[in-house]
Amino acid sequence: NAGVIQTPRHKVTGKGQEATLWCEPISGHSAVFWYRQTIVQGLEFLTYFRNQAPIDDSGMPKERFSAQMPNQSHSTLKIQSTQPQDSAVYLCASSLGRTTSAETLYFGSGTRLTVL
Amino acid sequence: AQSVTQPDARVTVSEGASLQLRCKYSYFGTPYLFWYVQYPRQGLQLLLKYYPGDPVVQGVNGFEAEFSKSNSSFHLRKASVHWSDWAVYFCAFMSNYNVLYFGSGTKLTVEP
């Protein structure tokens, strides 16, 4: 079991460019979560899919950020017109997707996004 | 509002000493609570989690935590710290929609 795989590990973009981050959940997991981690804000929840359907995107910035899960084997987080304040480590997590218990979330190693 | 608070941003202990990292929660009802650890440049790894039941939860690598409803706390403990425990520790609660919300983290430094 390779765990949650996030690519790339590091991404550097210029201000105004687009960045796409990829996440491959653990095989058999039906829930995928995206978080953002910064020194100032800590770990922030962004969005959550279960069985590829968006369940909760309450943490997503209203502009420029979007997430998709086109199939059960990967999810993407896209940031349009990146700004320096988008610089952060973006973490993806997956879980079995059961809704009746305290599920363990398994995290990837993250993608460090740097916007120059 | 529902939340967890980690009042200590940094804790330093000597190798071999005991450890307690504090977590206070604010939650309607009885929460599901978690402790995760983050080693340098890595993702988060689960140490332990609390289901309503036995208030003392055993985790990996000798860690345990005790849930206290009267104190609204879920403190993490270890009897003897090892240098490899140098990391950032996060307390978290799970919402009704299975989303984890994290505290601000406590950075543990282990002195030789």
Boltz contact constraints between the chains, C-beta under 6 A:
constraints:
  - contact:
      token1: [A, 42]
      token2: [B, 104]
      max_distance: 6.0
  - contact:
      token1: [A, 43]
      token2: [B, 102]
      max_distance: 6.0
  - contact:
      token1: [A, 45]
      token2: [B, 99]
      max_distance: 6.0
  - contact:
      token1: [A, 48]
      token2: [B, 99]
      max_distance: 6.0
  - contact:
      token1: [A, 56]
      token2: [B, 97]
      max_distance: 6.0
  - contact:
      token1: [A, 99]
      token2: [B, 98]
      max_distance: 6.0
  - contact:
      token1: [A, 102]
      token2: [B, 32]
      max_distance: 6.0
  - contact:
      token1: [A, 102]
      token2: [B, 49]
      max_distance: 6.0
  - contact:
      token1: [A, 102]
      token2: [B, 51]
      max_distance: 6.0
  - contact:
      token1: [A, 102]
      token2: [B, 94]
      max_distance: 6.0
  - contact:
      token1: [A, 103]
      token2: [B, 98]
      max_distance: 6.0
  - contact:
      token1: [A, 104]
      token2: [B, 46]
      max_distance: 6.0
  - contact:
      token1: [A, 105]
      token2: [B, 100]
      max_distance: 6.0
  - contact:
      token1: [A, 107]
      token2: [B, 43]
      max_distance: 6.0
  - contact:
      token1: [A, 107]
      token2: [B, 44]
      max_distance: 6.0
  - contact:
      token1: [A, 108]
      token2: [B, 43]
      max_distance: 6.0
  - contact:
      token1: [A, 109]
      token2: [B, 42]
      max_distance: 6.0
  - contact:
      token1: [A, 109]
      token2: [B, 43]
      max_distance: 6.0
  - contact:
      token1: [A, 110]
      token2: [B, 43]
      max_distance: 6.0
